[in-house]
Amino acid sequence: MENKDKILQVDELNLHFKLSRGLFKPPILIKAVDNISFSLFSGETLGIVGESGSGKSSLCRLILKLINKTSGSISWFNNDIDSLNSSELKNFRKSVQVIFQDPYGSLDPRMTIGKIISEPLDIYRKNLKTKEKEELVIKAMTDVGLSNELFNRYPHELSGGQCQRVGIARSLINKPTVLICDEPVSALDLSIQAQILDLIKILKEKYKLTIIFVSHDLSIVKSICDRVIVLKDGNIIESNSTINLFKNPESIYTKKLISSVPSPIPLK
């Protein structure tokens, strides 16, 4: 990745909190993210993989500045995000968008599809006229494979795959630099998973995206990621290119994760 621009730098990042055990027992220190460091380079798809509770989602929330870290630093184009002023922070949030795991839960059931997708425009591009917003929304819907006929529909009228496409359109409407995909296909049927993964690959090229792809499924990570970070109990166990990680995993934990990936059974 030497020839790529560094977009994000995470250094010695920690998220620790104390869990109370009652009046007469000392609290337990929980290390959700423990001394994590890595770089994100322009144009790559970085996989973050691990079991439930490994710290994947906590790490993403820290990067998005949705929760406060215990210590460490996160730099955006060499600027510590904690030092950004309100205008710079707003630009950062516009540039780093997220696709959530739950396609239904991430959409407001009281809003139409058109309104959901246009909401980021209302926040970041307030000067746009209504007609201009509508045109941008329809383009975003077309890019993610949604019919214009769904513009005035509501989330409950759509399938899970369609709702996830709405979430993707919303995240891309302002043309972000980085897209964080937090287990974006784990709640979908297998056939729909493949469609959404193919769509993300297409949109990565179309929008010139840099992607952080979070998953517990190594078979999915293998199909979409250039490089992989393996997390366990808030720690980075292993980091390598996807090819090298699957060809020659270094840690026992990574080997177990790889061996747990189901293989197709040939029909007799």
C-alpha positions as CSV (number, residue, x, y, z in Angstrom):
1,M,0.0,0.0,0.0
2,E,3.1,2.2,-0.2
3,N,1.8,4.0,-3.3
4,K,-1.6,4.8,-1.8
5,D,-2.6,7.8,0.1
6,K,-3.2,7.2,3.8
7,I,-6.7,8.3,4.7
8,L,-7.1,7.2,8.3
9,Q,-4.5,6.4,11.0
10,V,-5.5,4.7,14.3
11,D,-2.8,4.6,17.0
12,E,-3.0,2.8,20.3
13,L,-6.7,3.1,20.5
14,N,-8.5,2.0,23.7
15,L,-12.0,1.8,24.9
16,H,-12.2,0.6,28.5
17,F,-15.0,0.7,30.9
18,K,-15.8,-0.6,34.4
19,L,-18.6,-3.1,35.0
20,S,-20.1,-2.8,38.5
21,R,-20.5,-6.1,40.4
22,G,-22.4,-4.7,43.4
23,L,-21.6,-2.8,46.5
24,F,-19.0,-5.1,48.1
25,K,-17.2,-6.4,45.0
26,P,-14.6,-4.4,42.9
27,P,-15.7,-3.5,39.4
28,I,-14.4,-5.5,36.4
29,L,-12.4,-3.7,33.8
30,I,-13.8,-4.4,30.3
31,K,-11.5,-3.8,27.4
32,A,-13.8,-3.4,24.4
33,V,-11.0,-2.1,22.2
34,D,-7.5,-2.6,23.5
35,N,-4.4,-0.9,22.1
36,I,-5.4,-1.1,18.4
37,S,-3.3,0.5,15.7
38,F,-3.8,0.3,11.9
39,S,-3.8,2.5,8.7
40,L,-6.5,2.8,6.0
41,F,-5.3,3.6,2.5
42,S,-7.1,5.2,-0.4
43,G,-9.1,2.8,-2.6
44,E,-8.7,-0.4,-0.5
45,T,-11.3,-2.5,1.1
46,L,-10.1,-3.3,4.6
47,G,-11.8,-6.2,6.4
48,I,-12.3,-6.3,10.1
49,V,-13.3,-9.8,11.2
50,G,-14.0,-11.5,14.5
51,E,-16.6,-13.3,16.6
52,S,-19.4,-11.5,18.4
53,G,-17.9,-9.4,21.2
54,S,-14.5,-9.1,19.6
55,G,-14.8,-5.3,19.4
56,K,-15.6,-4.8,15.7
57,S,-18.7,-2.5,16.2
58,S,-17.0,-0.6,19.1
59,L,-14.1,0.1,16.8
60,C,-16.4,1.4,14.1
61,R,-18.2,3.7,16.5
62,L,-15.0,5.1,17.7
63,I,-13.9,5.8,14.2
64,L,-17.2,7.5,13.5
65,K,-16.8,9.5,16.7
66,L,-20.2,8.2,18.0
67,I,-18.6,7.2,21.3
68,N,-15.6,8.6,23.2
69,K,-12.3,6.7,23.4
70,T,-10.4,6.0,26.6
71,S,-7.1,6.8,25.0
72,G,-5.2,6.8,21.8
73,S,-5.8,8.7,18.6
74,I,-7.6,8.6,15.3
75,S,-6.2,10.8,12.5
76,W,-8.1,11.8,9.3
77,F,-5.7,12.9,6.6
78,N,-3.1,13.5,9.3
79,N,-5.5,15.6,11.5
80,D,-6.6,14.2,14.9
81,I,-10.4,14.0,14.8
82,D,-10.5,15.3,18.4
83,S,-8.9,18.5,17.2
84,L,-11.4,19.2,14.4
85,N,-13.6,22.3,14.8
86,S,-17.4,22.1,14.2
87,S,-17.1,22.8,10.5
88,E,-14.3,20.3,10.0
89,L,-16.1,17.7,12.1
90,K,-19.3,18.1,10.0
91,N,-17.2,17.6,6.8
92,F,-15.6,14.5,8.4
93,R,-19.1,13.0,9.1
94,K,-20.1,13.8,5.6
95,S,-17.0,12.0,4.2
96,V,-17.3,8.9,6.4
97,Q,-20.6,7.1,6.0
98,V,-21.9,3.8,7.3
99,I,-24.2,1.0,6.2
100,F,-25.9,-0.7,9.2
101,Q,-26.5,-4.3,9.9
102,D,-30.3,-4.2,10.3
103,P,-31.9,-3.0,7.0
104,Y,-35.3,-2.3,8.7
105,G,-34.1,-0.9,12.0
106,S,-31.8,1.6,10.3
107,L,-34.7,3.3,8.5
108,D,-37.4,5.5,10.0
109,P,-40.7,3.8,9.4
110,R,-42.6,7.1,9.3
111,M,-40.6,8.5,6.4
112,T,-40.9,7.7,2.7
113,I,-38.0,6.1,0.8
114,G,-37.4,9.4,-1.1
115,K,-37.3,11.4,2.2
116,I,-35.0,8.8,3.9
117,I,-32.4,9.0,1.0
118,S,-32.6,12.8,0.8
119,E,-32.2,13.4,4.5
120,P,-28.4,13.7,4.3
121,L,-28.9,16.4,1.6
122,D,-31.1,18.3,4.1
123,I,-28.1,18.3,6.5
124,Y,-25.1,18.9,4.3
125,R,-26.5,20.6,1.2
126,K,-29.3,22.9,2.4
127,N,-29.1,25.2,-0.5
128,L,-30.4,22.6,-3.0
129,K,-33.8,23.2,-4.4
130,T,-36.5,20.5,-4.1
131,K,-36.3,19.5,-7.7
132,E,-32.5,19.1,-7.5
133,K,-32.8,16.9,-4.4
134,E,-35.3,14.8,-6.1
135,E,-33.1,14.3,-9.1
136,L,-30.1,13.3,-6.9
137,V,-32.3,10.8,-4.9
138,I,-33.6,9.2,-8.1
139,K,-30.0,8.9,-9.4
140,A,-28.9,7.3,-6.1
141,M,-31.9,4.9,-6.3
142,T,-31.0,3.9,-9.8
143,D,-27.3,3.4,-8.8
144,V,-28.4,0.9,-6.2
145,G,-30.9,-0.9,-8.3
146,L,-34.2,0.5,-6.9
147,S,-37.1,1.5,-9.0
148,N,-38.3,5.1,-9.0
149,E,-41.8,3.8,-8.2
150,L,-40.6,3.2,-4.7
151,F,-39.9,6.9,-4.1
152,N,-43.1,7.4,-2.1
153,R,-43.3,4.0,-0.5
154,Y,-42.5,3.3,3.2
155,P,-39.9,0.8,4.5
156,H,-42.5,-1.8,5.7
157,E,-43.6,-2.1,2.0
158,L,-40.1,-3.2,0.9
159,S,-38.1,-6.4,1.3
160,G,-35.0,-6.7,3.4
161,G,-32.8,-6.5,0.4
162,Q,-34.6,-3.4,-0.9
163,C,-34.3,-1.7,2.5
164,Q,-30.6,-2.4,2.6
165,R,-30.3,-0.8,-0.9
166,V,-32.1,2.2,0.5
167,G,-29.6,2.4,3.3
168,I,-26.7,2.2,0.8
169,A,-28.3,4.9,-1.4
170,R,-28.6,7.2,1.7
171,S,-25.0,6.6,2.7
172,L,-23.7,7.5,-0.9
173,I,-26.0,10.5,-1.7
174,N,-23.3,12.9,-0.6
175,K,-20.4,11.0,-2.3
176,P,-18.3,10.0,0.8
177,T,-14.7,9.1,0.8
178,V,-15.0,6.2,3.2
179,L,-17.8,3.8,3.6
180,I,-18.0,1.7,6.7
181,C,-20.0,-1.5,6.1
182,D,-21.0,-2.9,9.6
183,E,-22.1,-6.5,8.8
184,P,-24.3,-5.2,5.9
185,V,-25.4,-8.6,4.7
186,S,-25.6,-10.8,7.9
187,A,-29.4,-10.2,8.3
188,L,-30.2,-11.1,4.6
189,D,-30.9,-14.3,2.8
190,L,-28.0,-16.0,1.1
191,S,-29.2,-15.2,-2.4
192,I,-29.7,-11.5,-1.5
193,Q,-26.3,-11.4,0.3
194,A,-24.6,-12.2,-3.0
195,Q,-26.5,-9.4,-4.8
196,I,-25.6,-6.8,-2.1
197,L,-22.0,-7.8,-2.1
198,D,-21.8,-7.5,-5.9
199,L,-23.5,-4.1,-5.6
200,I,-21.0,-2.9,-3.1
201,K,-18.1,-3.9,-5.4
202,I,-19.7,-2.1,-8.3
203,L,-20.4,1.1,-6.2
204,K,-16.8,1.0,-4.9
205,E,-15.5,1.6,-8.4
206,K,-18.3,3.9,-9.5
207,Y,-17.9,6.2,-6.5
208,K,-14.1,5.7,-6.0
209,L,-14.7,4.5,-2.4
210,T,-12.4,3.3,0.3
211,I,-14.2,0.7,2.4
212,I,-14.0,-0.7,5.9
213,F,-16.0,-4.0,5.8
214,V,-16.9,-5.5,9.1
215,S,-18.0,-9.2,9.3
216,H,-17.8,-12.4,11.3
217,D,-18.0,-14.4,8.1
218,L,-14.5,-15.0,6.6
219,S,-16.0,-16.4,3.3
220,I,-17.5,-13.0,2.7
221,V,-14.4,-11.1,3.7
222,K,-12.3,-13.3,1.4
223,S,-14.6,-12.4,-1.6
224,I,-14.5,-8.6,-1.1
225,C,-11.5,-7.4,1.0
226,D,-7.9,-6.6,0.0
227,R,-6.6,-6.7,3.5
228,V,-7.9,-8.2,6.8
229,I,-7.6,-7.4,10.4
230,V,-8.5,-10.2,12.8
231,L,-9.9,-9.1,16.2
232,K,-10.3,-11.1,19.4
233,D,-11.3,-9.6,22.8
234,G,-10.6,-6.1,21.5
235,N,-7.1,-7.0,20.3
236,I,-5.6,-7.3,16.8
237,I,-4.6,-10.9,16.6
238,E,-3.4,-10.8,13.0
239,S,-3.2,-8.4,10.1
240,N,-2.3,-9.3,6.5
241,S,-3.4,-9.2,2.9
242,T,-6.4,-11.3,2.2
243,I,-4.4,-13.7,0.0
244,N,-1.7,-14.2,2.6
245,L,-4.1,-14.5,5.5
246,F,-6.0,-17.4,3.9
247,K,-2.9,-19.0,2.4
248,N,-0.7,-18.9,5.5
249,P,-2.6,-17.8,8.7
250,E,-0.2,-17.1,11.6
251,S,-2.4,-17.3,14.7
252,I,-4.3,-20.4,16.0
253,Y,-7.4,-18.2,16.3
254,T,-7.3,-17.2,12.6
255,K,-6.8,-20.8,11.6
256,K,-9.9,-21.8,13.7
257,L,-11.9,-19.0,12.0
258,I,-10.8,-20.2,8.6
259,S,-11.5,-23.8,9.4
260,S,-15.0,-22.9,10.5
261,V,-16.0,-21.6,7.1
262,P,-18.4,-24.2,5.6
263,S,-17.3,-25.9,2.4
264,P,-19.8,-27.0,-0.2
265,I,-20.6,-30.7,-0.1
266,P,-20.6,-32.3,-3.6
267,L,-23.8,-34.1,-4.6
268,K,-23.5,-37.8,-5.0
